[in-house]
Amino acid sequence: MDLKLFNLILYYFLKLNMKVLVSFNCWDVETQLAFYKLAAENSFYIDYINLNDSKALQGIEYRLIAKKPTMGIFMDLNCENAEELLNIASQERLFSDHFFWLIYDDMANVTYFRGLFKRQNLAVDAEITYAYLNTPEDDGNSTAIASYTLYDVYNNGYYHGGKLNMTLDREIYCNQEECYVNKYLSKLHLRNKYGNRNTLHDATLRLTVVVTKIPITSTPEQIFAFLRSVNGTNYDAIARFGFQALSILVEFLGCKTNHTFVNRWTINETHGGLIGALAIQSADLISTPFIPTAPRMEFFTIIAETSSFRSICLFRTPRNSGIQGDVFLKPFNTTVWSLFGVLLLLTAVVLWSIFRLERYRMYKRYIDYMPSLLATFLISFGSACSQGSDMVPGSIGGRMVFYTLYLLTFLMYNYYTSIVVSSLLGSPVKSDIKTMGQLADSSLEVGLEPLPFTLTYLNNSLLPEVRRFKHKIDSVPNPQAIWMPLEKGILRVRDQPGFVFGFEASTGFLLVKRYYKPYEICDLNEVLFRPEKSLYSAVHKNYSYKEITKQKVIRILETGVNLKLHRYWVQTTLECFDSNFIVEVGMEYMAPLFMLLACTYVLVLMILLCEILHKKYWTERKMRLENILFGQNWHNE
């Protein structure tokens, strides 16, 4: 029974805050009971497995994986089946950050340990500490204190070409009561785990890169030239942005790479293409971020948000979308218009009274005839329309009424015109279509960019508005004609107001900024084709480089390099400033006026016709009466 070794085991795992422990050893029963008692005093949960019993190792990987997410494992390297346990752990990838291994070698045979672990499947996330008992010194304290040397053990990736790395860590003294650090043998304690494993210089990672705009059968040199170029930002923008960001990550990791090219993101949620390669672990890293969904999260771990995805339908406002019958009545509400009309009517009555008074009651006549009430109303209404009149009252009181009428109509006219001008200088008329449901129910012509995920979304979405939109495009005479290249669709939206084109915003907005004038951008309407999503960089859940990749990606985000690339390749908004507005008074403004004029002309013609008929009727009636009274030919005599 060795209490000093027991104290070393408990000291090591207590420093890791780890109290769930599986002990692989070949101690006798008395020693095992003594260790149990000491561990129970420190609140440890211990599971013991005898390494000299080969049957006890059968299915051991399932027993370990089924326990808590993280646990400590102590192993006595000098037991009979130690190598068999190590082989099982290597095959089942148990040397990971879920299992903290303390491997004790009583023989202190570092050469044997090194040769044994050169063939084990270790990776950069391995949590392995190798400890051995130092040769006792010839002094009086040699029996009271035991000296242990600890090594930090890892590999940058055995199956990725990495080499075993064993670094001296510290020397620990243990007595019958406690353990403590005697001295540090390296600078490992000054940095965290991945601060000591910050480069993968001897590992070769498998990268899968998606490219859709050039043939996948092109030579690697041609594909690399396309992905690294900065021209033609509307072609494969997300893929090229992701590849250039991934190239920076590879530089940070300091590893070698082996590239595989695919021409699609995925066939369904988790199979095929780029995402499928990551799901089956045939790729260590992929070039582009993607949308995390519930099926995908069963396989992947999110690293960081690195981009965004907006699929939209864009169209210019149709010229007939703003036609409203009350366009010229909007500056004032109904009450104001009613009061203004009553004032004009009262003024017309007052003017008629003044004209009558001046003609029949005053000594001096100012006009030669008496205007009718209709004539004074025309004067009053003409004043409201900024028109003058040649009939002006001669009396001082009458002229004061006239001045009051013109002042009233002048103020109303100025208020009216200022409000109309301010509305014209404001935002241009926008369409009332704001959702996919409204777009599906409209009569607007639709076109779509031929993207794989767009077709997948249309075919698989269960949203009712998407189903109606799918029926809309299927019901056209030639459904295949709606699929058109991005550049053609963007130009058609510009040249044909009312034409709707659906595309991915990050690439399409680059063409919009290139081909559209500022006032044309302000005239655009956006409808989200699908909910806006963030894109995340991710790795497989069982990926050995998960933590170091996360740290490197976060560091890249902190430097702003990723943001600079994102702003260049991925456009998320279109700028529209007040100075960009060019107000075109089109049919949406003038149609109500023309309709009003047309209705007025029709009404005037009808009244004129009625007057003609009325005149003709009374003329004929007069002729009949005269013929009855004076005979048929009296007017010829």
ABEGO torsion letter per residue (X at the ends): XBAAAAAAAAAAAAAAGBABBBBBBABBAAAAAAAAAAAAAAGBBBBBBBAABAAAABGAAAAAAABBABBBBBBBAABAAAAAAAAAAAAAGABBAABBBBBBBAAGBAAAAAAAAAABBBBAABBBBBBBBBBBBBBAAAAABBBBBBBBBBBAGAAAGBBBBBBBABBBBBBAABBBBABBABAAAABBAAAAAABBAABBBBBBBBBAABBAABBAAAAAAAAABABGAABGAAAAAAAAAAAAAAAAAGBBBBBBBBABABABAABEEAAAAAAAGABABBABBBBBBAAAAAABBBABBABBBBBBBBBBBBAAAABBAAAAAAABBAAAAAAAAAAAAAAAAAAAAAAAAAAAABABBABABBBBAAAAAAAAAAAAAGBBBABBBABAAAAAAAAAAAAAAAAAAAAAAAAAAAAAABBBBBBABABAAAAAABABBBBBBBBAAAAAAAAABABAAAAAAAAAAAABABAAAABBBAAAAAAAAAABBGBBBBBBAAAAAAAAAAABBAAAAAABBBBBABBBBBBBBBBBAABAAAAAAAAAAAAAAAAGAAAAAAAAABBABBBBBAAABBBBBBAAAAAAAAAAAAAAAAAAAAAAAAAAAAAAAAAAAAAAAAAAAAEAAAAAX
